[in-house]
Amino acid sequence: DNRNIHSPADAFLDQFIPSQEDKHLSFSEKLSETVMFPDVAYRDDYYGVSSNDIAISSEAQIELLEYVARIAAMYRDVPFHNFDHASHVTMSANKLLNRVCTTFEDEEEDISSVAARTFGISADPLAQFVVVFSSLVHDVDHQGVPNAQLVKEEDPLAAQFDHRSVAEKRSITVAWNILMEDRFRELQSLIFVNGDEMRRFKQLLVNTVLATDIADKERSKVGKIRWQKAFHPSQSSRQSLDGSTSSRLDDVSMRSLKATLVFEQIMQASDVAHTMQHWETFKKWNKRLYKELSKGYREGRGPSDPRENWYGGEIGFFDFYIIPLAKKLKECGVFGSAASEYLDYALENRRRWEEEGAEIARKMVLEEDKIVAKMNRPKKEAAPKSSKEDVPAEAESRRGDASAEAAPRVPPKDGSGEMV
């Protein structure tokens, strides 16, 4: 962090100790349409300070490592929504965020002009940290089944979180409650310098993680209204979140709305980044998602059999969600060449899936069915042993290990620079 400091020696800010009110997390309020970004919060030569010059205590570093370890341990052993997925999303989000924050066009450009082009994001390290934090925790304790299934099963979490965005709210709650433990006070004091920043952190955390619940039709509808208001104001119906007609936003509020939407787009794109990266990366995560949904269906925790239309369903997902999302990354104008890269990969993966996906899906289904059949095969009773010498020596080492066979194989890096 580099807020309001004048030398590396000043980097240790007075420790902020949050009150119980500050620590309280609630989902009862309406989703914030904008999260106000500060006008003047950071010194003018913010970019002139190397991260190596910013002092972070050893206690805070230890607490950060412990926090990440705690979060990692709470991710479940499911095929897709596991800590590997969280790590992949975090790296993808960080890549997009870096494109926003390294947008100086020349040495003469000052921080204010860069901040204006990036809607204040480049000058807001707290908000930048929220994106990385949200990516890390966004699926913690995910059960590997969709929200609709949790509601159908009358899972206690469904009632706790008002039967909406159940898994996402659970993840936010777990992450926030751990962070608020007294053992992480040093880390807290580095993230928040006062109660206002803590509340803004919570707002952004809730906004960004809930944005990953793309099955929520009401939130998707509201998201389209907000996007039109921010990036196509002349075409906007000027409808607010509560359905009423609103006046046009002032410049500061418009900038805040755009910044909030950009963060939500980063989270949404990173959550499905495998669809907009190298073909091998896409195939790897596509297979993992199939295994998770197949497992849920076999256990009676899935609405439909994924074998029935996996090929066609993926084409529809590209056409109606992935490609429009990639176009939005380009449309908001803050990601530079990364936006075109994501769109190009999405279009290419869609093309290749249309050509090769039917056969890939067929083989994937057969492979999974074979593994399941082997796991369910009854064990044969061992024949009576007349003597120790009658049993071949290698027999003891030939026990079938279905779980090992079921684990997805991870392809090596292909040298293209893409994450696998």
Backbone torsions as a table, in degrees:
resi	resn	phi	psi	omega
1	ASP	NA	152.1	-175.1
2	ASN	-141.6	30.9	-174.0
3	ARG	-81.5	123.4	170.6
4	ASN	53.2	39.6	176.7
5	ILE	-112.9	154.9	-174.6
6	HIS	-118.6	-7.0	176.0
7	SER	-164.7	160.8	178.5
8	PRO	-55.0	-29.9	-179.6
9	ALA	-66.9	-24.3	-179.6
10	ASP	-87.2	2.5	-173.2
11	ALA	-67.9	-24.0	176.3
12	PHE	-81.8	99.2	-177.9
13	LEU	-78.3	158.1	175.0
14	ASP	-57.1	132.5	-174.1
15	GLN	-67.0	125.5	176.1
16	PHE	-90.2	126.0	178.5
17	ILE	-109.5	110.1	-176.3
18	PRO	-68.7	147.3	175.5
19	SER	-82.7	173.1	177.1
20	GLN	-63.5	-34.5	176.8
21	GLU	-65.3	-40.3	177.7
22	ASP	-61.9	-37.1	-175.8
23	LYS	-76.5	-18.4	-174.0
24	HIS	-66.1	133.1	178.4
25	LEU	-116.2	129.1	-178.2
26	SER	-138.6	143.8	175.1
27	PHE	-110.4	13.0	-176.1
28	SER	-76.8	-25.9	-179.8
29	GLU	-77.9	154.2	176.8
30	LYS	-64.2	148.1	178.8
31	LEU	-58.4	128.8	-177.2
32	SER	-64.7	130.2	179.1
33	GLU	-73.7	-35.7	177.0
34	THR	-136.9	150.6	173.8
35	VAL	-117.8	106.5	-170.0
36	MET	-59.4	130.1	178.5
37	PHE	-100.8	141.2	-174.1
38	PRO	-67.3	143.3	176.0
39	ASP	-75.0	-53.3	-178.1
40	VAL	-131.1	100.1	-179.4
41	ALA	-129.0	-14.3	-172.2
42	TYR	-131.5	151.5	-177.9
43	ARG	-64.1	152.0	-173.5
44	ASP	-62.8	-32.2	-177.4
45	ASP	-98.0	36.5	-179.3
46	TYR	-52.1	-43.8	-176.0
47	TYR	-76.1	-8.0	178.7
48	GLY	-84.5	-5.5	-177.7
49	VAL	-100.7	125.6	177.8
50	SER	-75.0	147.4	177.4
51	SER	-62.0	-23.0	178.1
52	ASN	-69.5	-19.6	-179.0
53	ASP	-88.0	-8.2	-177.3
54	ILE	-90.1	121.4	-174.8
55	ALA	-83.1	126.7	174.5
56	ILE	-126.2	123.7	-175.0
57	SER	-63.0	154.2	178.1
58	SER	-64.0	-32.4	177.9
59	GLU	-61.8	-43.2	-179.9
60	ALA	-66.8	-38.4	178.6
61	GLN	-63.5	-41.4	178.7
62	ILE	-65.0	-42.2	179.4
63	GLU	-63.7	-39.0	178.5
64	LEU	-63.7	-44.1	178.3
65	LEU	-62.5	-41.1	179.1
66	GLU	-66.0	-39.1	-179.6
67	TYR	-63.3	-46.9	179.5
68	VAL	-61.1	-39.9	178.9
69	ALA	-64.2	-39.4	178.5
70	ARG	-63.7	-44.4	179.2
71	ILE	-63.9	-45.2	-179.5
72	ALA	-58.3	-40.4	-177.7
73	ALA	-68.4	-22.1	-177.9
74	MET	-91.7	-4.6	170.4
75	TYR	-74.5	136.2	-175.8
76	ARG	-82.7	161.4	-179.9
77	ASP	-86.7	72.6	176.8
78	VAL	-115.4	158.5	-172.7
79	PRO	-63.5	-34.8	-174.1
80	PHE	-113.0	-58.6	-173.7
81	HIS	-81.2	62.5	-177.6
82	ASN	-117.7	-172.8	-176.5
83	PHE	-70.3	-26.8	173.4
84	ASP	-60.0	-43.6	177.3
85	HIS	-61.8	-45.6	179.2
86	ALA	-58.8	-41.6	179.5
87	SER	-65.0	-42.2	179.4
88	HIS	-64.0	-42.9	178.6
89	VAL	-64.0	-41.9	-179.5
90	THR	-63.0	-44.3	178.9
91	MET	-65.9	-39.0	179.4
92	SER	-66.0	-42.6	178.6
93	ALA	-64.9	-40.3	179.7
94	ASN	-64.5	-35.4	177.6
95	LYS	-63.2	-47.4	179.0
96	LEU	-65.2	-40.6	180.0
97	LEU	-63.2	-39.4	178.1
98	ASN	-63.2	-32.9	177.9
99	ARG	-67.1	-32.8	178.3
100	VAL	-72.0	-38.4	-171.0
101	CYS	-91.6	1.6	176.8
102	THR	-124.6	56.5	-172.6
103	THR	-112.8	23.4	175.1
104	PHE	-65.4	129.3	-178.8
105	GLU	-87.3	-28.6	176.4
106	ASP	-159.2	171.4	-175.9
107	GLU	-67.9	-21.4	-177.7
108	GLU	-82.7	-13.6	-176.4
109	GLU	-72.1	135.3	-178.7
110	ASP	-99.6	171.9	-174.1
111	ILE	-63.5	-33.3	-177.1
112	SER	-67.2	-38.8	179.4
113	SER	-70.5	-36.2	176.6
114	VAL	-66.4	-43.8	179.4
115	ALA	-61.2	-37.2	-179.7
116	ALA	-65.3	-39.1	-178.6
117	ARG	-74.4	-21.5	-178.6
118	THR	-110.5	17.8	176.5
119	PHE	59.6	28.5	178.3
120	GLY	89.7	-7.6	-174.8
121	ILE	-64.8	-41.3	-176.2
122	SER	-64.1	-19.7	-178.5
123	ALA	-108.1	20.1	-174.5
124	ASP	-131.4	82.1	-177.0
125	PRO	-62.9	-29.4	177.2
126	LEU	-61.9	-48.3	-179.8
127	ALA	-64.3	-37.2	177.5
128	GLN	-61.8	-41.8	179.6
129	PHE	-64.8	-37.1	-179.9
130	VAL	-58.5	-39.5	-179.0
131	VAL	-61.3	-46.7	179.7
132	VAL	-66.3	-43.5	178.8
133	PHE	-60.2	-47.6	-179.1
134	SER	-61.5	-39.8	179.7
135	SER	-62.4	-41.5	-178.7
136	LEU	-64.7	-39.1	-170.4
137	VAL	-102.4	-2.4	-164.4
138	HIS	-63.6	-21.5	179.6
139	ASP	-124.5	20.1	-178.0
140	VAL	-61.9	136.3	-178.7
141	ASP	66.9	21.5	176.8
142	HIS	-66.9	134.0	-176.2
143	GLN	-85.4	-5.3	-179.6
144	GLY	84.7	15.2	176.6
145	VAL	-133.1	152.8	-177.4
146	PRO	-70.7	162.9	179.7
147	ASN	-57.0	-40.4	-178.6
148	ALA	-58.3	-34.6	179.6
149	GLN	-70.2	-39.8	177.8
150	LEU	-62.8	-39.3	177.6
151	VAL	-66.8	-43.3	-179.3
152	LYS	-61.9	-39.1	-179.1
153	GLU	-77.7	-6.1	-175.5
154	GLU	57.4	42.7	175.1
155	ASP	-59.0	138.9	179.5
156	PRO	-52.7	-30.5	178.4
157	LEU	-65.1	-32.7	-179.7
158	ALA	-61.6	-44.7	178.1
159	ALA	-67.8	-39.1	-178.9
160	GLN	-61.5	-36.3	-174.9
161	PHE	-110.5	28.6	170.2
162	ASP	60.7	30.1	173.6
163	HIS	58.7	28.9	-179.4
164	ARG	-143.7	131.0	-179.1
165	SER	49.3	47.7	-172.1
166	VAL	-61.4	-51.6	-176.8
167	ALA	-64.4	-41.3	-179.2
168	GLU	-64.4	-44.0	179.6
169	LYS	-66.9	-35.5	175.9
170	ARG	-61.8	-44.6	-179.4
171	SER	-63.4	-44.3	178.3
172	ILE	-60.1	-44.8	-177.4
173	THR	-64.0	-45.2	178.9
174	VAL	-59.9	-49.0	-177.3
175	ALA	-63.4	-43.0	-177.5
176	TRP	-68.7	-44.3	-178.5
177	ASN	-62.8	-38.1	177.2
178	ILE	-66.9	-44.3	-179.4
179	LEU	-61.0	-31.9	-177.9
180	MET	-81.2	-0.8	177.4
181	GLU	-65.2	148.1	-177.9
182	ASP	-60.9	-26.9	-177.9
183	ARG	-66.8	-13.4	-179.4
184	PHE	-110.2	28.3	-176.9
185	ARG	-63.7	-39.7	-179.9
186	GLU	-64.6	-40.6	178.3
187	LEU	-66.1	-42.0	177.7
188	GLN	-57.8	-43.1	-175.6
189	SER	-67.7	-23.3	177.3
190	LEU	-83.7	-29.3	-179.9
191	ILE	-79.4	-46.0	-177.9
192	PHE	-115.3	130.7	176.4
193	VAL	-97.3	-11.7	177.8
194	ASN	-163.6	175.9	-177.6
195	GLY	-64.5	-34.5	179.2
196	ASP	-62.9	-44.1	179.2
197	GLU	-66.4	-35.2	179.3
198	MET	-64.6	-41.6	178.1
199	ARG	-66.8	-38.0	178.3
200	ARG	-67.5	-37.5	176.0
201	PHE	-59.2	-46.4	179.4
202	LYS	-61.5	-43.1	179.3
203	GLN	-59.3	-47.5	-179.0
204	LEU	-66.9	-38.8	178.1
205	LEU	-59.9	-47.7	180.0
206	VAL	-64.3	-47.6	-179.5
207	ASN	-57.2	-49.2	-172.7
208	THR	-71.1	-42.3	-178.5
209	VAL	-71.1	-42.5	178.4
210	LEU	-64.1	-25.0	178.3
211	ALA	-64.2	-19.1	-179.8
212	THR	-80.3	-7.9	176.4
213	ASP	-84.4	81.3	-174.3
214	ILE	-78.7	-7.2	177.4
215	ALA	-82.9	-9.4	179.6
216	ASP	-79.0	102.2	-174.7
217	LYS	-65.8	-37.2	180.0
218	GLU	-65.2	-42.9	179.5
219	ARG	-67.6	-35.9	177.6
220	SER	-63.5	-40.5	178.5
221	LYS	-63.3	-45.2	178.4
222	VAL	-63.4	-38.6	179.0
223	GLY	-60.2	-38.5	178.3
224	LYS	-65.9	-38.8	177.9
225	ILE	-63.9	-44.1	-179.8
226	ARG	-64.6	-39.9	-179.6
227	TRP	-64.1	-43.8	178.0
228	GLN	-61.4	-43.1	-179.4
229	LYS	-62.2	-37.7	-176.0
230	ALA	-81.6	-46.3	-170.6
231	PHE	-110.2	-9.0	174.6
232	HIS	-139.2	59.3	-173.9
233	PRO	-60.1	-30.1	-179.8
234	SER	-69.5	-24.0	-179.8
235	GLN	-99.1	-4.0	-175.4
236	SER	-74.5	144.8	176.7
237	SER	-79.2	-3.6	-179.1
238	ARG	60.4	34.9	179.1
239	GLN	-93.2	132.7	-178.9
240	SER	-89.1	179.0	-177.2
241	LEU	-61.5	-33.2	-177.9
242	ASP	-86.9	5.8	177.0
243	GLY	93.0	-8.3	-179.5
244	SER	-83.2	163.0	178.0
245	THR	-83.3	130.2	-177.2
246	SER	-115.7	157.7	176.6
247	SER	-79.1	166.7	-179.9
248	ARG	-66.2	145.6	-178.3
249	LEU	-74.9	148.1	173.1
250	ASP	-73.5	172.9	-173.4
251	ASP	-60.3	-42.0	-178.1
252	VAL	-66.6	-44.3	179.9
253	SER	-66.8	-36.3	177.8
254	MET	-65.5	-42.3	177.7
255	ARG	-61.5	-41.9	179.6
256	SER	-64.6	-41.4	178.0
257	LEU	-62.1	-44.9	-180.0
258	LYS	-62.8	-42.5	179.9
259	ALA	-63.8	-43.3	179.1
260	THR	-60.9	-43.2	179.2
261	LEU	-65.6	-37.8	178.5
262	VAL	-61.4	-44.0	178.6
263	PHE	-62.6	-40.1	178.3
264	GLU	-65.5	-37.3	177.6
265	GLN	-66.4	-38.3	177.1
266	ILE	-59.6	-45.0	-179.1
267	MET	-66.4	-45.2	-179.1
268	GLN	-63.0	-44.4	-179.3
269	ALA	-67.2	-40.5	-178.4
270	SER	-69.2	-32.0	179.9
271	ASP	-64.5	-27.9	178.0
272	VAL	-121.2	30.9	-173.8
273	ALA	-60.4	-26.4	-179.3
274	HIS	-60.8	-25.0	179.3
275	THR	-77.5	-14.0	-176.8
276	MET	-121.3	27.3	176.4
277	GLN	-127.8	-164.2	-174.3
278	HIS	-58.5	149.6	-177.9
279	TRP	-53.6	-43.3	-179.6
280	GLU	-65.2	-36.8	176.6
281	THR	-64.2	-43.0	178.4
282	PHE	-60.5	-47.0	-177.9
283	LYS	-62.7	-39.4	-179.4
284	LYS	-59.8	-50.6	-176.0
285	TRP	-77.6	-27.8	174.8
286	ASN	-62.3	-41.9	179.0
287	LYS	-66.0	-41.6	179.7
288	ARG	-64.2	-40.0	179.2
289	LEU	-65.3	-41.5	177.3
290	TYR	-59.3	-44.3	-179.1
291	LYS	-61.7	-39.7	-178.9
292	GLU	-67.3	-45.8	180.0
293	LEU	-68.0	-36.1	177.5
294	SER	-64.5	-42.4	178.7
295	LYS	-62.2	-44.2	179.2
296	GLY	-61.6	-41.7	-179.7
297	TYR	-65.0	-44.1	179.9
298	ARG	-62.0	-32.0	-178.4
299	GLU	-88.3	6.5	179.9
300	GLY	76.5	23.1	-177.2
301	ARG	-122.1	31.7	178.8
302	GLY	-140.0	144.5	-176.5
303	PRO	-73.8	-25.0	-176.6
304	SER	-152.9	161.6	180.0
305	ASP	-81.6	115.1	-177.3
306	PRO	-64.9	-14.7	178.9
307	ARG	-66.7	-24.8	-169.6
308	GLU	-69.5	-36.0	-176.5
309	ASN	-150.4	44.1	-178.1
310	TRP	-65.1	-41.8	-179.6
311	TYR	-62.1	-54.2	-177.7
312	GLY	-67.1	-34.4	179.2
313	GLY	-63.3	-36.9	179.3
314	GLU	-68.3	-37.8	177.1
315	ILE	-62.7	-44.2	177.6
316	GLY	-62.3	-38.1	179.0
317	PHE	-64.1	-41.1	175.7
318	PHE	-62.5	-47.5	-172.5
319	ASP	-69.9	-38.7	-171.8
320	PHE	-102.0	-11.6	178.9
321	TYR	-131.5	-54.6	-171.6
322	ILE	-65.3	-52.8	-177.1
323	ILE	-65.7	-43.9	174.1
324	PRO	-59.6	-36.2	178.2
325	LEU	-65.9	-43.7	178.4
326	ALA	-63.0	-36.2	177.1
327	LYS	-66.7	-33.4	177.1
328	LYS	-65.7	-37.8	177.4
329	LEU	-58.0	-38.9	179.3
330	LYS	-74.3	-36.8	-174.6
331	GLU	-66.9	-35.9	-177.4
332	CYS	-75.1	-15.8	165.5
333	GLY	75.7	21.4	-178.1
334	VAL	-117.5	-1.9	-173.2
335	PHE	-102.2	1.4	178.8
336	GLY	59.4	-138.8	-175.8
337	SER	-69.7	-18.5	-179.0
338	ALA	-62.4	-34.2	-179.4
339	ALA	-63.7	-45.3	177.8
340	SER	-65.3	-36.7	178.8
341	GLU	-62.6	-45.2	-179.8
342	TYR	-64.1	-43.4	-179.8
343	LEU	-65.3	-42.0	179.6
344	ASP	-61.7	-44.1	178.9
345	TYR	-64.9	-39.9	179.6
346	ALA	-61.4	-45.5	-179.8
347	LEU	-65.4	-40.4	-179.9
348	GLU	-68.5	-42.0	178.7
349	ASN	-65.2	-36.5	177.3
350	ARG	-64.4	-42.5	179.4
351	ARG	-62.5	-45.8	-177.7
352	ARG	-69.4	-35.9	178.2
353	TRP	-65.7	-37.9	178.2
354	GLU	-62.2	-36.8	-178.3
355	GLU	-82.1	-40.8	-171.3
356	GLU	-112.3	-13.3	-170.7
357	GLY	-63.7	-35.4	-178.7
358	ALA	-60.5	-44.4	179.6
359	GLU	-71.1	-39.0	177.9
360	ILE	-61.6	-45.1	180.0
361	ALA	-63.5	-41.6	179.8
362	ARG	-60.0	-47.0	-179.7
363	LYS	-66.1	-37.7	-179.9
364	MET	-63.7	-42.8	179.3
365	VAL	-64.4	-45.5	179.9
366	LEU	-62.8	-42.3	-179.6
367	GLU	-63.2	-45.8	180.0
368	GLU	-65.7	-41.5	178.9
369	ASP	-62.3	-38.1	179.5
370	LYS	-65.1	-42.6	179.0
371	ILE	-64.0	-43.9	-179.9
372	VAL	-63.8	-41.7	179.3
373	ALA	-61.7	-40.9	179.4
374	LYS	-66.7	-38.8	179.4
375	MET	-65.4	-33.5	-176.7
376	ASN	-90.0	-5.2	-177.6
377	ARG	-67.4	127.7	-179.7
378	PRO	-65.3	142.6	-179.7
379	LYS	-76.4	138.8	177.7
380	LYS	-78.9	142.3	177.1
381	GLU	-71.9	138.0	-179.1
382	ALA	-71.4	140.1	177.8
383	ALA	-68.5	149.5	178.9
384	PRO	-58.5	138.1	-179.8
385	LYS	-93.9	122.4	179.1
386	SER	-78.0	-34.6	178.2
387	SER	-161.5	165.1	-178.7
388	LYS	-62.3	-32.6	-176.2
389	GLU	-71.2	-20.0	-177.6
390	ASP	-74.1	-14.3	-176.5
391	VAL	-96.3	120.7	179.0
392	PRO	-56.8	144.1	-175.7
393	ALA	-63.4	-34.8	-175.6
394	GLU	-81.5	-5.6	-175.6
395	ALA	-60.2	-39.6	-177.9
396	GLU	-65.0	-23.4	-176.9
397	SER	-95.3	8.1	-174.9
398	ARG	-113.3	29.5	176.8
399	ARG	-75.0	132.5	179.0
400	GLY	-68.3	133.8	177.4
401	ASP	-115.6	89.7	-175.5
402	ALA	-63.9	-35.6	-177.3
403	SER	-65.0	-35.5	179.0
404	ALA	-67.4	-38.6	179.8
405	GLU	-69.3	-28.8	-176.4
406	ALA	-76.9	-18.7	-177.0
407	ALA	-67.1	132.6	-179.2
408	PRO	-67.1	138.0	177.8
409	ARG	-78.8	134.0	-178.6
410	VAL	-96.6	117.6	-179.8
411	PRO	-67.6	148.1	178.9
412	PRO	-70.6	165.2	174.3
413	LYS	-61.7	143.7	-175.3
414	ASP	-99.4	5.6	178.0
415	GLY	82.4	1.7	-177.5
416	SER	-85.8	-7.6	-177.3
417	GLY	91.3	-7.9	179.8
418	GLU	-81.0	149.9	177.7
419	MET	-75.4	136.5	175.4
420	VAL	-118.7	NA	NA
